[in-house]
Amino acid sequence: MKGTQHLTGHRRRGPGRVLGLLLALVTAIGLTSTTALAAPGHTVTSPVAAPRVLSPVSAVAAMQPSWNLGNTLDAIPDETSWGNPPVTKSLFDTIRSQGFRSVRIPVTWSGHQSSTAPYTIDATWMTRVKQVVDWALSDGLYVVINVHHDSWQWIATMPTDHDNVLARFKATWTQIASTFRDAPRRLLFESNNEPQFNNTTDAQGSQYNNELNTAFHTVVRQTGGNNATRLLVLPSLGCTASQERMDPLVSEIDSLKDPNLVATVHYYGWYPFSVNIAGGTQFDATSQKDMSDTFTRIRNTLTARKIPVYMGEYGLLNYPDYHHPARVEQGEALKYFEMLGYEARTTGVTTALWDAFNFLNRTTLQWREPELINQIKSSWTTRSGTASSDRIFLAKSSAITAKTLTVNPNGLSFRGLWQGSKRLSPGQDYTVSGNQLTLTASALTRLAGNRAYGTNATIEARFSRGVPWQIYVTTYDTPVLSDAGGSTNGLSIPTRFRGDRLATMESRYADGSTAGNTSWTPYQEFNGAFSPDYPGNALTLTPDYLNALRDGAQATLTFHFWSGATVTYRVTKSGNSVTGTVG
């Protein structure tokens, strides 16, 4: 998603050309002569000096960290259609106060625009978009606006409706650029969100994407004003950071010969882990390699060539999701966000957290999960230590014994364990051998207390920097499921979880083949095929899963829990009826 060469990048320019660009940038920066562009939280004033002009690389770096106003102006058909309240100025006040330096404001235009020439955007909608953008700019934030869900609503038909799509795309950006031509340089334009084109290969799709990026560049620059040197954000096909999709973007950036370009890509992690499918329950070596390989490609392809990179979206798919139980275990998610912050920082990538409603409650303006956002914030500046798990499970039916976790200091020093303000005693409460942290049976007995099911105590491992690693001492017994009956509209299995938490569900027929709506793996998608209902003491099988079962064939389900316990269950569909029996 970004592609840019900075002012003194690998293309050599004569001194006159450089001076002209500098003067143009001073004009375009949109600040008074007494106020220089400064990092958020700092004001630089001078009654004499002209404002300091940041190179494209420095300007994008000054945008770190960034945040997405997701599912709002990009919602279909209107701003509140996807459950978020109308945007207010106080929202941006909050984002700025929380340390963010920029915001991405995705905008879907199609529902507010004529679908035929001259493709006029509704004036009321344009006024509302401008109001929201102006609020963010007035807080000193950098702002990115784009063409968002239009990408799949009408732009995707370009292979079969080339001329009309191109004309509409140009008309859309002509109107946007004209509206914002005098906005300060802290406003960036992004060509097209996650470009996609129906029934095309990667090579064909990249050609269409490059054609749109060129048209976007030409249209914006021709509108003049501050748009003559405004930073323009160009996406790879799908905003994907694969080599075969970033290479055409680099070629496109080179061909435009414009220093004020930014590349953009998105990252949501190794797919099986991101949605919890195919047994991807942990941020394991495979998931870590996917992340490190992605940032290595970004470094080698873009940032090493002085092309600034704005990662316009990052996160985990549907995490956190406050309409359903968390599909990714919290400790595993914390490890993911900790490493992503480190990789982005060392690669020189500015990252924009995708927040559809998941992280910030737009009504109360409070973070929904403080521990999660604290980990994300910490990753902007330093590493944090983690461990192999954030839970120690103690079977209530067994005597308590010592338990060991693997500590991952991530280059830091381990300082010890605490319960609140009380430090646990080394040697007596725990021992450390290499990266193995062992809590003694006596310490766990004390921490477990009356051994009620669930979390009995919370302790934390502290390191020389970063946020502490929370460890939840948890009492459990193997969950108990009961027989159930229902229909293909859903089956609710009565379940006593007894302090345990569900990790995944494996589903097979008697011949060993996969049973369920995900045919390529027996480990079905969390919340897609099954979902725990902890307050309701039930496990739910979804209509999508049940309707995919073969009629009359019995499916054997194995529920895997985070304690390591497994429970077998059998499900048979007969017409629209479904029965479940304990294995």
Secondary structure, 3 states (H helix, E strand, C coil): CECCCCCCCCCCCCHHHHHHHHHHHHHHCCCCCCEECCCCCCCEECCCCCCCCCCHHHHHHHCCCEEECCCCCCCCCCCCCCCCCCCCHHHHHHHHHCCCCEEEECCCCHHHECCCCCCCECHHHHHHHHHHHHHHHHCCCEEEEECCCHHHHCHHHCCCCHHHHHHHHHHHHHHHHHHCCCCCCCEEEECCCCCCCCCCCHHHHHHHHHHHHHHHHHHHHHCCHHHHCCCEEEECHHHCCCHHHHHHHHHHHHHHCCCCEEEEEEECCCHHHHHCCCCCCCCCHHHHHHHHHHHHHHHHHCHHHCCCEEEEEECECCECCCCCCCCCCHHHHHHHHHHHHHHHHHHCEEEEECCCCCCEECCCCEECCHHHHHHHHHHCCCCCCEECCCEEEEECCCCCCCEEEEEECCCCCEEEEEECCEECCECCCEEEECCEEEECHHHHHHHHCCCCCEEEEEEEEEECCCCCEEEEEEEECCCEECCEEEECCEEEEEEECCCCCEEEEEEEECCCCECCCCCCCCECCECCCEEEECCCCEEEECHHHHHHCCCCCEEEEEEEECCCCEEEEEEEEECCEEEEEEC
